[in-house]
Amino acid sequence: MAFYPGANFEAVCRKAAGAVDLLLIVDNSPDCTLQAQKLDLPQNSAIICNRNEGAVAGALNIALTMARSKRFDYLQMLDQDTALPDGMLQPLINALASDPKTALVAPRFINLNTNHPGRVMVNVRKWKIKNTWPREDIGQVNALFAITSASVLDIKKIPEDIYYDERLIVDGCDVDFCLALRQRGLEIRVDTSQCIVHGIGNRKDGGGRWSPTNYSPQRKFLGAKNRVIVWRRYFKSFPGFVLNDIYVFLLDTARSVLLEQQRLKKLKAILSGVIRGIAEKNIRRRKHNARIAIIINEQFGRSI
């Protein structure tokens, strides 16, 4: 997915294209800026203009729909600034192929700003969750969910009615997708032998593991609303996750109030988000499935 990407975008694309059969670039820029640029992209690359419809979740659904309709075996999701290390893709595919219940495998990640390993949540028992920050020598971790960037999906194992919830836009859509898979008896794994550098939030360079995200008030509202929706959706299946995530949410709210700028404004946004999340109907949404199919057929037809 691309949203007004930076100067290194072409280099990231060229490296990714060398490891896959097709590099699909979903341009989420509202003005579809990439199609107007003369980008030096590999021949096995294609651009679809999404105009940010459905935001991040909408772009992910385009990629998922494309992979399904063209009968690809695997789909790897990438952010515009995620540079794949050499040789990463095949070990992730091997991990998927080795277990019939594993539908998604992701590498562990190092936070771009704090240089700390990313958190992985493990479901010990229904009511017990363990938070880990795995080292590279742990092997494969059976996780509740994984970040989207660089994760690999086994298309054949993912039920047709599971997709990214465009109602969530960005925050929580990856968690919701993974929990929906686990609810069907499928597994999510993090391969700690593979690692990417990935930024989450606007953390200050050199910050600690629990340093504040410094998101805008609007993003705080969205994150709070989406968290409540996910809690309501999965409490019966994963009560330990919900209770643990409430704790993390309260901790993050405290950090926002004590350590960030615009404290009062952000606190009001968080409270408004909680209220909205409680009030909204707990339904999934995929806004543009028919439009996605039309775009894919018009741009690619039988050429792939």
C-alpha positions in Angstrom: 0.0 0.0 0.0 1.3 3.5 -0.9 0.1 6.8 0.4 2.3 9.7 -0.9 5.4 7.5 -0.6 8.9 8.9 0.0 12.0 9.1 -2.2 13.1 5.5 -1.5 9.8 4.0 -2.8 11.1 2.8 -6.1 14.1 1.0 -4.5 11.7 -0.7 -2.0 9.5 -1.8 -4.9 12.3 -3.1 -7.0 13.6 -5.2 -4.1 10.1 -6.6 -3.3 9.4 -7.4 -7.0 12.5 -9.5 -7.2 11.0 -11.9 -4.6 7.5 -12.3 -6.0 5.6 -13.2 -9.2 3.5 -10.0 -9.0 4.1 -6.7 -7.1 0.7 -5.1 -6.7 0.9 -1.4 -5.6 -2.4 -0.1 -4.2 -2.1 3.7 -4.5 -4.2 5.1 -1.6 -3.3 8.7 -2.3 -6.6 10.5 -2.9 -5.3 12.0 -6.1 -3.7 8.8 -7.3 -0.3 10.5 -7.6 1.6 7.4 -8.5 -0.1 6.9 -11.9 0.9 10.4 -12.9 4.5 9.8 -12.1 7.0 8.1 -14.4 8.2 5.5 -11.9 11.0 3.1 -12.8 9.2 -0.1 -11.7 9.9 -3.7 -12.6 7.9 -5.4 -15.4 6.1 -7.6 -12.9 4.6 -4.6 -11.1 1.1 -3.1 -11.4 -0.6 -0.1 -9.8 -4.3 0.0 -8.7 -5.7 3.4 -7.8 -7.9 3.2 -4.7 -8.1 6.9 -3.7 -8.0 5.9 0.0 -11.5 4.3 -0.1 -11.7 2.2 3.0 -8.3 3.5 3.9 -5.7 0.9 4.9 -8.3 -1.8 5.3 -9.7 -1.0 1.8 -6.2 -1.3 0.2 -5.6 -4.6 2.0 -8.9 -5.9 0.7 -7.9 -5.1 -2.9 -4.7 -7.1 -2.5 -6.7 -10.0 -0.9 -9.3 -9.9 -3.6 -6.7 -9.9 -6.3 -4.8 -12.8 -4.8 -8.0 -14.8 -4.6 -9.4 -14.0 -8.0 -6.0 -14.8 -9.8 -5.5 -17.9 -7.6 -2.2 -17.0 -6.1 -0.9 -19.3 -3.4 0.5 -16.7 -1.1 0.1 -13.0 -0.5 2.7 -10.8 1.3 1.5 -7.5 2.6 4.0 -4.6 2.6 3.9 -1.0 3.8 5.5 1.6 1.5 8.6 2.0 3.7 9.2 -1.6 4.6 12.3 -2.9 2.9 12.4 -6.7 2.8 15.7 -8.2 4.0 17.2 -10.7 1.4 15.9 -14.2 1.7 13.0 -13.4 4.1 10.0 -14.5 2.0 10.8 -18.2 1.5 11.2 -19.0 5.3 7.8 -17.5 6.0 6.3 -19.5 3.2 8.0 -22.6 4.5 6.4 -22.0 7.9 3.0 -21.7 6.3 3.4 -24.9 4.3 4.7 -26.9 7.3 1.4 -26.5 9.3 -2.1 -27.0 7.8 -3.6 -24.8 10.5 -1.3 -21.8 10.1 -2.9 -19.2 7.8 -0.6 -16.2 8.5 3.1 -15.9 9.3 4.9 -12.7 10.1 8.4 -11.7 11.0 9.2 -10.2 14.4 9.9 -6.4 14.2 12.2 -3.9 15.7 10.6 -0.5 16.4 12.1 2.1 14.0 12.3 4.8 16.7 12.9 3.0 20.0 15.0 0.1 18.6 13.1 -2.3 20.9 11.5 -5.5 19.7 7.8 -5.3 19.0 5.3 -6.9 21.4 3.8 -10.3 20.6 0.7 -11.5 22.5 0.5 -15.2 23.2 -2.7 -17.0 24.2 -1.6 -19.2 27.1 -5.2 -20.1 28.1 -8.6 -18.7 27.4 -8.3 -16.3 30.3 -4.5 -15.9 30.4 -2.4 -13.9 27.9 1.4 -13.5 27.9 3.1 -10.4 26.4 6.5 -11.2 25.0 9.2 -9.2 23.2 10.9 -12.2 21.4 14.5 -12.5 20.6 15.7 -13.9 17.2 16.5 -17.3 18.7 13.0 -18.2 20.0 11.8 -19.8 16.7 8.2 -19.7 15.8 5.7 -18.1 18.3 2.0 -19.0 18.2 0.6 -15.5 18.5 -2.9 -14.0 18.8 -2.2 -11.6 16.0 0.7 -10.1 14.0 1.4 -6.8 12.3 0.4 -6.6 8.7 3.6 -5.3 7.1 5.7 -8.2 5.7 3.2 -10.8 6.9 2.4 -13.7 4.5 -1.0 -15.2 4.0 -1.8 -18.7 2.7 -4.7 -17.8 0.4 -6.1 -21.3 0.2 -6.6 -21.5 4.0 -8.4 -18.2 4.5 -12.2 -18.5 4.3 -13.8 -16.5 1.5 -16.0 -14.5 4.0 -13.1 -13.2 6.0 -11.7 -9.9 5.0 -10.3 -6.7 6.5 -13.0 -4.6 8.2 -13.1 -1.3 6.4 -15.2 0.1 9.2 -12.0 0.1 11.3 -10.1 2.0 8.6 -6.6 1.4 10.1 -6.2 0.9 13.8 -7.2 -2.6 14.8 -8.0 -3.9 11.4 -5.0 -6.3 11.5 -5.9 -7.5 15.0 -9.5 -8.1 13.9 -8.5 -10.0 10.8 -6.1 -12.3 12.8 -8.7 -12.9 15.6 -11.3 -13.8 12.9 -8.9 -16.4 11.6 -8.2 -17.8 15.0 -11.9 -17.9 15.7 -12.2 -20.4 12.8 -9.5 -22.6 14.3 -6.6 -21.2 12.2 -3.3 -20.1 13.7 -1.1 -17.0 13.5 2.7 -17.4 13.9 5.6 -15.0 14.3 8.9 -16.3 12.9 11.4 -14.7 15.2 14.3 -15.8 12.9 13.1 -13.2 10.4 13.0 -9.5 11.3 12.0 -6.1 9.8 12.4 -2.6 11.0 8.9 -1.0 11.4 7.6 2.2 12.9 4.5 2.2 15.0 3.3 5.6 16.2 5.3 8.8 16.2 7.6 7.8 19.0 10.7 9.9 19.8 14.0 8.4 18.8 15.6 6.6 21.6 12.3 6.2 23.6 11.6 3.2 25.8 9.5 0.2 25.2 6.4 1.9 26.6 7.1 5.3 25.3 4.0 7.3 24.1 2.8 7.0 20.5 2.2 10.7 20.1 -0.7 10.1 17.8 -3.1 13.0 16.9 -6.4 13.5 18.8 -8.2 12.2 15.7 -6.1 9.0 15.7 -6.6 8.6 19.4 -10.4 8.8 18.9 -10.2 6.2 16.1 -8.0 3.9 18.1 -10.2 4.0 21.1 -13.4 3.4 19.1 -11.9 0.5 17.2 -10.6 -1.1 20.3 -14.0 -1.1 21.9 -15.5 -2.6 18.8 -12.9 -5.4 18.7 -13.4 -6.0 22.5 -17.2 -6.4 22.0 -16.6 -8.7 19.0 -14.2 -11.1 20.6 -14.8 -11.1 24.3 -16.5 -14.5 24.3 -13.8 -16.2 22.2 -10.7 -14.4 23.6 -11.6 -12.9 27.0 -7.9 -13.0 28.1 -7.0 -10.9 25.1 -9.7 -8.3 25.8 -8.8 -7.9 29.5 -5.1 -7.6 28.6 -5.8 -5.1 25.9 -8.0 -3.0 28.3 -4.9 -2.9 30.6 -2.7 -1.8 27.7 -5.3 0.8 26.6 -5.5 2.3 30.1 -1.7 2.4 30.2 -1.5 4.1 26.8 -4.2 6.6 27.9 -2.2 7.4 31.0 0.9 8.0 28.8 -1.1 10.3 26.5 -2.4 12.4 29.5 1.0 12.6 31.3 3.6 12.7 28.6 2.2 14.0 25.3 1.2 17.4 24.0 -2.5 18.4 23.7 -3.3 16.3 26.7 -6.8 17.5 27.4 -7.8 17.4 23.8 -6.5 13.8 23.4 -8.2 12.7 26.6 -11.5 14.0 25.3 -10.9 12.3 21.9 -10.2 9.0 23.7 -13.4 9.2 25.8 -15.4 10.1 22.8 -14.0 7.1 21.0 -14.9 4.8 23.8 -18.5 6.1 23.8 -18.8 5.8 20.0 -17.4 2.2 20.1 -20.0 1.2 22.7 -22.8 2.9 20.8 -22.1 1.6 17.3 -23.6 -1.6 15.9 -21.1 -4.4 16.0 -21.1 -5.3 12.3 -18.3 -5.8 9.7 -18.0 -3.7 6.6 -16.5 -4.2 3.2 -17.6 -1.2 1.2 -16.2 -1.7 -2.2 -16.1 -5.4 -3.1 -17.9 -5.0 -6.4 -15.8 -2.0 -7.3 -12.6 -3.9 -6.5 -13.6 -6.8 -8.8 -14.4 -4.4 -11.7 -11.0 -2.6 -11.3 -9.1 -5.9 -11.2 -10.9 -7.2 -14.3 -10.5 -4.0 -16.2 -6.8 -3.6 -15.5 -5.7 -7.2 -15.6 -8.3 -9.4 -17.3 -6.5 -12.6 -18.2 -3.1 -11.1 -18.5 -1.9 -12.6 -15.2 
